[in-house]
């Protein structure tokens, strides 16, 4: 159940256009995530060994890119709300090419950092937030199903590109690997975004109330601020837990191969969580989903730190993956669930920026936590407490009802059409 309703343009958007857009974004998200994000963990050790640059310094360059992606997402959301995703996502794909070339050919750390900074701007224009904004507007009331299909497809990015990257670097080196992947990125994503995202960009749906139509007021409201806080805390706990899982399992006596397999099974759990999201929304409220997701994150994280047997840790890893899969869609629909889709790109960009920042900082911060606590198991108890705080904060993310005079209905409740419904 949504706290806020909105009038969507499902009848004004051609089904063929929507299928083309969804197919395009599934293809480009797999490619963009696989090359811009998942190739780096595979290549980082090779980069360090070849250049002599320290692994922490190399990781810092990648994290700088994540920070750039977070900050870029805010203005990009505003642009997409106005003109649609085609120009923005095509430009992001074009920018990614020289950025990755700079990374691949970097003769020194300065150029390497500059390359990742530019790649981060490109990521802000081509990864999930702009794709979510595109599907939310084009699919209207069917957006949840479209988002589920997109995130299911995106889940295969590491499955496809991590092994491919590993094979390439074994036969060449990290520089040639990045140059090869850059060609793949350019050939796949630039024409796909340029030609696959064409079509009329629907006007935003009419807001459910005057309060929801004022994006500035929404962004300043206590419910939105607390939503951003809860999402950031929850993302930090979940991402830091994933980053530390293999070291924890090795600490528990797992072999490196079994630890890696357990991590992979957690990824399979994410797919299950995303598949189960559609049935879940028919039985829960938006408020219950976000509180429950963060509460289950806290429980799974604490159990990971407490369990010691192989069977229990594998089962918990899969369960935690299911929760993370649900969390992805809870965050993707958090704005529409509460304030409708009128200003989705802008508001989702504001919400996503701090979430991406804490995800970029989580690997480093988790290492600091482990040093402070002394063991990975104790680190997981701290992360569980942070997730519990996210669940507590999420209890206050329901917007207050707008104060309309008795007898006066908001635009959505009056059945007013979208501003482009009659024109399309």
C-alpha positions as CSV (number, residue, x, y, z in Angstrom):
1,X,0.0,0.0,0.0
2,X,1.4,3.4,-0.9
3,X,1.2,6.4,1.4
4,X,0.9,8.6,-1.6
5,X,-0.9,8.0,-4.9
6,X,-0.3,9.4,-8.3
7,X,-1.9,9.4,-11.8
8,X,0.4,7.5,-14.2
9,X,0.5,7.5,-17.9
10,X,0.2,3.7,-18.6
11,X,-2.4,4.3,-21.2
12,X,-0.5,7.1,-23.0
13,X,2.8,5.1,-23.4
14,X,2.9,2.7,-26.3
15,X,3.5,-0.9,-25.0
16,X,6.1,-1.4,-27.8
17,X,8.0,1.6,-26.7
18,X,8.0,0.4,-23.1
19,X,9.3,-3.1,-24.1
20,X,12.1,-1.5,-26.2
21,X,13.1,0.8,-23.3
22,X,13.1,-2.0,-20.8
23,X,15.1,-4.3,-23.1
24,X,17.6,-1.5,-23.8
25,X,18.1,-0.7,-20.1
26,X,18.5,-4.4,-19.1
27,X,21.3,-4.7,-21.7
28,X,23.0,-1.5,-20.9
29,X,22.8,-1.9,-17.1
30,X,24.4,-5.4,-17.3
31,X,27.2,-3.9,-19.5
32,X,27.7,-0.7,-17.6
33,X,27.7,-2.3,-14.1
34,X,29.9,-5.1,-15.3
35,X,32.6,-2.9,-16.9
36,X,32.5,0.3,-14.8
37,X,32.0,-1.4,-11.5
38,X,32.6,-5.1,-11.3
39,X,35.8,-5.3,-13.4
40,X,37.7,-3.2,-10.9
41,X,37.7,-5.8,-8.0
42,X,39.0,-8.4,-10.4
43,X,41.8,-6.2,-11.7
44,X,42.8,-4.3,-8.6
45,X,45.5,-6.8,-7.5
46,X,47.0,-6.9,-11.0
47,X,47.0,-3.1,-11.2
48,X,48.9,-2.9,-7.9
49,X,51.4,-5.6,-8.8
50,X,52.1,-4.1,-12.2
51,X,52.4,-0.4,-11.2
52,X,53.7,-0.7,-7.7
53,X,50.9,1.5,-6.4
54,X,49.5,0.4,-3.1
55,X,46.1,-1.4,-3.1
56,X,44.6,1.1,-0.6
57,X,45.6,4.0,-3.0
58,X,44.1,2.2,-6.0
59,X,40.9,1.5,-4.0
60,X,40.8,5.2,-3.0
61,X,40.7,6.2,-6.7
62,X,37.8,3.8,-7.3
63,X,36.0,5.2,-4.2
64,X,36.6,8.7,-5.5
65,X,34.7,7.7,-8.6
66,X,31.8,6.4,-6.4
67,X,31.6,9.8,-4.6
68,X,31.6,11.5,-8.0
69,X,28.7,9.3,-9.1
70,X,26.7,10.1,-6.0
71,X,27.1,13.9,-6.4
72,X,26.4,13.7,-10.2
73,X,23.2,11.9,-9.5
74,X,21.5,14.9,-8.0
75,X,21.6,17.3,-11.0
76,X,21.1,14.3,-13.4
77,X,17.8,13.5,-11.6
78,X,16.6,17.0,-12.2
79,X,17.5,16.9,-15.9
80,X,15.8,13.5,-16.4
81,X,12.6,14.8,-14.8
82,X,12.6,17.6,-17.4
83,X,13.8,16.0,-20.7
84,X,14.1,12.2,-20.2
85,X,17.0,9.8,-20.0
86,X,18.2,9.6,-23.6
87,X,20.6,12.5,-23.7
88,X,21.9,12.0,-20.2
89,X,22.5,8.3,-20.5
90,X,24.0,8.6,-24.0
91,X,26.4,11.3,-22.8
92,X,27.3,9.2,-19.8
93,X,28.2,6.3,-22.1
94,X,30.3,8.6,-24.3
95,X,32.2,10.0,-21.3
96,X,32.9,6.6,-20.0
97,X,35.1,5.8,-23.0
98,X,37.8,8.4,-22.5
99,X,37.6,7.9,-18.8
100,X,38.4,4.2,-18.9
101,X,41.1,4.9,-21.5
102,X,42.7,7.3,-19.1
103,X,42.5,4.6,-16.4
104,X,44.0,2.0,-18.7
105,X,46.9,4.1,-19.9
106,X,47.5,6.1,-16.7
107,X,51.3,6.6,-16.3
108,X,51.0,7.9,-12.8
109,X,48.5,8.0,-9.9
110,X,47.3,11.5,-10.8
111,X,46.0,10.4,-14.2
112,X,44.6,7.2,-12.6
113,X,42.6,9.3,-10.1
114,X,41.4,11.7,-12.8
115,X,40.3,8.8,-14.9
116,X,38.2,7.3,-12.1
117,X,36.8,10.8,-11.3
118,X,35.5,11.1,-14.9
119,X,34.3,7.4,-14.8
120,X,32.4,8.3,-11.6
121,X,30.5,11.1,-13.4
122,X,29.7,8.6,-16.2
123,X,28.4,6.1,-13.6
124,X,26.1,8.7,-12.2
125,X,24.6,9.1,-15.6
126,X,24.2,5.4,-16.6
127,X,23.8,3.2,-13.6
128,X,20.6,2.4,-11.6
129,X,19.3,5.8,-10.5
130,X,18.7,7.3,-14.0
131,X,17.4,3.9,-15.3
132,X,15.0,3.8,-12.3
133,X,13.8,7.3,-13.2
134,X,13.3,6.3,-16.8
135,X,11.2,3.2,-16.0
136,X,9.2,5.0,-13.3
137,X,8.0,7.7,-15.7
138,X,7.5,5.5,-18.8
139,X,5.8,2.6,-17.0
140,X,3.7,4.6,-14.6
141,X,1.7,2.2,-12.4
142,X,3.5,-0.8,-13.8
143,X,6.9,0.6,-12.7
144,X,7.4,-1.9,-9.9
145,X,7.4,-4.9,-12.3
146,X,9.7,-3.1,-14.7
147,X,12.1,-2.2,-11.8
148,X,12.1,-5.9,-10.7
149,X,13.0,-7.1,-14.2
150,X,15.7,-4.5,-14.6
151,X,17.4,-5.3,-11.2
152,X,17.1,-9.1,-12.0
153,X,19.0,-8.4,-15.2
154,X,21.5,-6.2,-13.5
155,X,22.2,-9.0,-11.1
156,X,23.9,-10.8,-13.9
157,X,26.5,-8.1,-14.4
158,X,29.1,-9.7,-12.1
159,X,28.2,-13.2,-13.4
160,X,29.0,-12.1,-17.0
161,X,31.8,-9.6,-16.6
162,X,33.8,-10.8,-13.6
163,X,34.8,-14.1,-15.3
164,X,35.2,-12.4,-18.6
165,X,37.6,-9.8,-17.0
166,X,39.5,-12.6,-15.3
167,X,40.0,-14.5,-18.6
168,X,41.1,-11.3,-20.4
169,X,43.7,-10.4,-17.7
170,X,45.1,-13.9,-17.7
171,X,45.8,-13.7,-21.4
172,X,46.9,-10.0,-21.6
173,X,47.4,-7.5,-18.8
174,X,45.1,-5.1,-16.9
175,X,45.7,-2.2,-19.3
176,X,44.8,-4.3,-22.4
177,X,41.8,-5.7,-20.5
178,X,40.4,-2.3,-19.6
179,X,40.9,-1.2,-23.2
180,X,39.1,-4.2,-24.5
181,X,36.2,-3.7,-22.1
182,X,36.0,-0.1,-23.1
183,X,35.4,-1.1,-26.7
184,X,32.6,-3.4,-25.5
185,X,31.1,-0.6,-23.4
186,X,31.2,1.8,-26.4
187,X,29.8,-0.7,-28.9
188,X,26.9,-1.8,-26.7
189,X,25.8,1.1,-24.6
190,X,26.3,4.2,-26.8
191,X,24.0,3.1,-29.7
192,X,21.6,1.4,-27.3
193,X,21.0,4.6,-25.3
194,X,21.0,6.7,-28.4
195,X,18.4,4.7,-30.3
196,X,16.7,2.5,-27.7
197,X,15.6,5.4,-25.4
198,X,13.8,7.4,-28.1
199,X,10.1,8.2,-27.9
200,X,7.9,10.9,-26.3
201,X,8.8,11.6,-22.7
202,X,5.6,11.7,-20.7
203,X,4.8,14.7,-18.6
204,X,5.0,13.8,-14.9
205,X,1.8,12.5,-13.3
206,X,-0.3,14.9,-11.3
207,X,0.7,14.9,-7.7
208,X,-1.7,13.5,-5.1
209,X,-1.7,16.7,-3.2
210,X,-0.2,20.2,-3.5
211,X,2.4,19.2,-0.8
212,X,3.7,16.4,-3.0
213,X,4.0,18.8,-6.0
214,X,6.5,20.9,-4.1
215,X,9.7,19.0,-4.4
216,X,11.6,21.5,-2.2
217,X,9.1,21.0,0.6
218,X,9.3,17.3,0.3
219,X,13.1,17.3,0.4
220,X,13.1,19.4,3.5
221,X,10.4,17.4,5.3
222,X,11.3,15.3,8.3
223,X,10.0,12.2,6.6
224,X,12.3,12.6,3.7
225,X,15.3,13.5,5.8
226,X,14.8,10.5,8.0
227,X,14.3,8.3,4.9
228,X,17.7,9.3,3.6
229,X,19.2,8.6,7.0
230,X,17.6,5.2,7.3
231,X,18.5,4.2,3.8
232,X,22.1,5.3,4.3
233,X,22.5,3.4,7.6
234,X,20.9,0.3,6.1
235,X,23.1,0.4,3.0
236,X,26.2,0.9,5.0
237,X,25.5,-2.1,7.3
238,X,24.5,-4.4,4.3
239,X,27.4,-3.4,2.1
240,X,30.0,-3.5,4.8
241,X,28.7,-7.0,5.8
242,X,29.1,-8.2,2.2
243,X,32.6,-6.8,1.9
244,X,33.7,-8.5,5.2
245,X,32.0,-11.8,4.6
246,X,34.9,-13.7,3.0
247,X,37.4,-12.6,5.7
248,X,34.9,-13.6,8.4
249,X,34.4,-17.0,6.9
250,X,38.1,-17.6,6.6
251,X,38.4,-16.5,10.2
252,X,35.7,-19.2,11.0
253,X,37.8,-21.9,9.3
254,X,36.4,-21.8,5.7
255,X,38.7,-22.4,2.8
256,X,39.0,-19.4,0.5
257,X,37.1,-21.3,-2.3
258,X,34.3,-22.2,0.1
259,X,34.1,-18.7,1.4
260,X,33.9,-17.3,-2.2
261,X,31.2,-19.9,-3.0
262,X,29.2,-18.8,0.1
263,X,29.5,-15.2,-1.1
264,X,28.2,-16.2,-4.5
265,X,25.2,-18.0,-3.0
266,X,24.4,-14.8,-1.2
267,X,24.2,-13.2,-4.7
268,X,21.8,-15.9,-5.8
269,X,19.7,-15.0,-2.7
270,X,19.4,-11.4,-4.0
271,X,17.7,-12.8,-7.2
272,X,15.2,-14.7,-5.1
273,X,14.5,-11.5,-3.1
274,X,13.8,-9.5,-6.2
275,X,11.6,-12.2,-7.7
276,X,9.6,-12.2,-4.4
277,X,9.1,-8.5,-4.3
278,X,5.9,-8.3,-6.4
279,X,4.0,-10.8,-4.1
280,X,5.4,-9.0,-1.1
281,X,3.9,-5.6,-2.0
282,X,0.4,-7.1,-2.2
283,X,0.6,-8.2,1.4
284,X,2.5,-5.3,3.1
285,X,2.6,-1.5,3.3
286,X,5.5,0.7,2.2
287,X,6.2,1.5,5.8
288,X,6.2,-2.1,6.8
289,X,8.5,-3.1,4.0
290,X,11.2,-0.6,4.8
291,X,11.1,-1.2,8.6
292,X,11.0,-5.0,8.1
293,X,13.8,-5.0,5.5
294,X,16.2,-3.1,7.8
295,X,15.2,-5.2,10.8
296,X,15.9,-8.4,8.9
297,X,19.2,-6.9,7.8
298,X,20.1,-6.4,11.5
299,X,19.1,-9.9,12.4
300,X,20.9,-11.6,9.5
301,X,24.1,-9.6,10.2
302,X,24.0,-10.5,13.9
303,X,23.5,-14.1,13.1
304,X,26.4,-14.1,10.7
305,X,28.6,-12.9,13.5
306,X,27.2,-15.4,16.0
307,X,27.1,-18.6,13.8
308,X,30.1,-20.9,13.5
309,X,29.0,-24.0,11.5
310,X,29.3,-24.2,7.7
311,X,25.7,-25.1,7.1
312,X,24.4,-22.2,9.3
313,X,26.7,-19.6,7.7
314,X,25.8,-20.6,4.2
315,X,22.1,-20.6,5.0
316,X,22.4,-17.1,6.7
317,X,24.4,-15.8,3.7
318,X,21.6,-16.9,1.3
319,X,19.0,-15.3,3.6
320,X,20.9,-12.1,3.9
321,X,21.1,-12.0,0.1
322,X,17.3,-12.4,-0.1
323,X,17.0,-9.4,2.2
324,X,19.5,-7.3,0.1
325,X,17.5,-8.1,-3.1
326,X,14.3,-6.8,-1.5
327,X,16.2,-3.8,-0.1
328,X,17.2,-2.8,-3.7
329,X,13.6,-2.5,-4.7
330,X,12.4,-1.0,-1.4
331,X,14.9,1.9,-2.0
332,X,14.0,2.1,-5.7
333,X,10.3,2.6,-4.9
334,X,10.6,4.6,-1.6
335,X,9.9,7.9,-3.3
336,X,6.9,6.8,-5.3
337,X,5.5,4.9,-2.4
338,X,5.4,8.2,-0.3
339,X,5.3,11.2,-2.7
340,X,4.4,9.8,-6.1
341,X,6.4,10.0,-9.3
342,X,6.0,13.7,-10.1
343,X,9.6,14.6,-9.1
344,X,11.0,11.1,-8.9
345,X,14.3,11.8,-10.6
346,X,15.1,14.8,-8.5
347,X,14.1,13.2,-5.2
348,X,15.6,9.8,-5.9
349,X,18.9,11.5,-6.8
350,X,18.8,13.4,-3.5
351,X,18.1,10.1,-1.6
352,X,20.6,8.1,-3.6
353,X,23.6,10.4,-3.2
354,X,24.4,9.8,0.5
355,X,23.5,6.1,0.1
356,X,26.2,5.8,-2.7
357,X,28.6,7.7,-0.6
358,X,28.3,5.4,2.4
359,X,28.6,2.4,0.1
360,X,31.8,3.8,-1.3
361,X,33.1,4.3,2.3
362,X,31.8,1.1,3.7
363,X,34.8,-1.2,2.7
364,X,37.3,1.2,4.3
365,X,35.1,1.8,7.4
366,X,34.5,-1.9,7.9
367,X,38.2,-2.5,7.9
368,X,38.6,0.2,10.6
369,X,35.8,-1.4,12.6
370,X,37.5,-4.8,12.4
371,X,40.7,-3.2,13.7
372,X,38.8,-1.5,16.6
373,X,36.8,-4.6,17.6
374,X,39.6,-7.1,17.1
375,X,37.6,-9.8,15.2
376,X,35.3,-9.9,12.2
377,X,32.7,-11.5,14.3
378,X,32.5,-8.5,16.7
379,X,32.5,-6.2,13.6
380,X,29.3,-7.9,12.5
381,X,27.6,-7.2,15.8
382,X,28.4,-3.5,15.4
383,X,27.0,-3.6,11.9
384,X,23.9,-5.3,13.2
385,X,23.4,-2.4,15.7
386,X,23.7,0.1,12.8
387,X,21.1,-1.8,10.8
388,X,18.8,-1.8,13.9
389,X,19.2,2.0,14.0
390,X,18.1,2.1,10.4
391,X,15.0,0.1,11.2
392,X,14.2,2.4,14.1
393,X,14.7,5.5,11.9
394,X,12.5,3.9,9.2
395,X,9.5,3.9,11.5
396,X,9.4,7.7,11.1
397,X,9.5,7.8,7.3
398,X,5.7,8.1,6.6
399,X,4.9,11.6,5.4
400,X,2.3,13.5,7.4
401,X,-1.1,13.8,5.6
402,X,-1.3,17.0,3.6
403,X,-3.5,19.6,5.2
404,X,-6.2,20.2,2.6
405,X,-9.4,22.0,3.5
406,X,-12.4,19.7,4.0
407,X,-14.2,19.0,0.7
408,X,-11.2,19.8,-1.5
409,X,-9.5,16.9,-3.1
410,X,-6.0,16.8,-4.4
411,X,-5.5,16.5,-8.2
412,X,-4.9,12.7,-8.1
413,X,-7.9,12.0,-6.1
414,X,-10.1,14.0,-8.4
415,X,-9.1,11.7,-11.3
416,X,-7.3,14.5,-13.2
417,X,-5.2,13.1,-16.1
418,X,-1.5,13.5,-16.6
419,X,-0.6,16.7,-18.4
420,X,0.4,14.7,-21.4
421,X,-2.3,12.1,-21.4
422,X,-4.5,14.0,-23.9
423,X,-1.6,15.1,-26.1
424,X,-0.1,11.6,-26.5
